[in-house]
Amino acid sequence: MSKSMVQQMFGQSALFMLGTAVTVVGGFLLKIFVTNHLGAEGYGVFTAFETAVGVLILFAGLAMGETVLRFAPQHVARGELLTLRRCLRSAFRAVTIATMATCALWAIGIDTGFWSAAFSIPAEWMWLGWIFIALIPLQVISGIGASLLRSFGLVSQVVKTTQLNQIVVRIVLVGVALSFGFGLPGYVAAVVLSTGVMALFLGRHIHRQLQRLPQSDAQTAVEGVVQWRAYTVNRFSASLVTLVQRPLCRLLIARFGGMQALGVLAIVEALISLPQLILQALLMVITPMFSASWAEHGRDKTQYLYTVSTDWISRIGLPLILFMWMYGEPLLALYGESFSQLGQGALQILLIGQVVTLVTGPIGYLLIMCGQERAIFRMEVEAAILVALLLAAFTPLWGLNGAAAALASGQCYGNLKPLWIARKNLQITWWSSRYWGWALGCVSSVVVGAATQIFWPQLSGAWLLAPLLAMFITFLVAPLLLLGVQEEDRWVLEMARNRLLRR
């Protein structure tokens, strides 16, 4: 059972990582291209719009994507397809009403000038809000659609649609818009159109999948609908609580640092999110597996899934964090001189929070999938209060670095507290002897990175790939000297070899 489970987890995650790699490379180059055309201030205006729309998308989506991911795998595993269909119908009706109301609220806010005042958006750019309004339904459809396809195990469709197709379309549209001098309006239009293409493809896959489910009558699955509604209320409430972090941070940065500082923050956040993409790759596959394994097998299988996934996430993500810590300044310089001048300190502070996120693995998602959403909600309330207080105290004093310190503190608390909850409520523990390999890998990677800085101190541009690859390979190889090849790694290598031979 363990071998097939590990091969399934890694095989599907590898597919998602391949798509993620294409997205990361394409998105990284695209942001460099965009920021060099728009500048820090222009990108800051886009970020302010994106933040305001993101707030409304949260209300429009009603956290339904999380609910689908929580219950749909269970219904599929148990063969409760009639229940699933009835619950999805109820969910789609609620989301449609919420999305229409949210779009109306956005339009009223544009007309009255509320969004311009609340998010410090220059009045001369507020007309772009009428283009941004299309992102609300498109993002809601995309989020729920991706969760539903993941619940059916269709990770390949998610990869092709949300990553490969979308990034290719966005690169083409953005490249054309900025190359012909359309500036910020052209970039906004390109983002909206590329999101529309993604939503269109996702909608087609969802329609095909739903057509395969049996029809249900009005008396079916009342209990299932009640469970979905209760969980949706919990996750939506948690979203409202945690909502304060991102908008409050960006609002304070805009107030005390201006649009330039806000643009720098957006790029710094994009960089620190790169290691977390490794976590997201495994979460795409393992989150529904947590739900099914806890329902069918209980603690033992769930503990095994958590330990293996945490090990893989950390081994792949930690060398990237170490590289970004050591080479943060030349990385930020790719986006422009102002980014490297203002963003270096904030980048290093936020990377501390990313280390905690990676080494604790998917603990929060595990708890939610195992019925601990109320405990997680209480933790999220505590973390949101902590971040809000620290943002209000630190940002006026230290600007961008103060905001980064507040966000990193909340991230550490939000990942360490769930470890205690898991041990207390589920008897699932974090530590495993296989983690000793991380220490040797970190030391080896730092030595390689430091040697590169000494002998080639002026590395920039594409040459930065050389120390990144050297540190990554060193991190993976060094633990083999201490622990040898893990059994799960052999299974993965066997799967890869078999697939290659079949080709």
Summary of the structure (lengths in Angstrom):
residues: 503
radius of gyration: 22.7
end to end distance: 25.9
largest distance: 72.9
contacts: 1787
relative contact order: 0.11
helix: 89%
strand: 0%
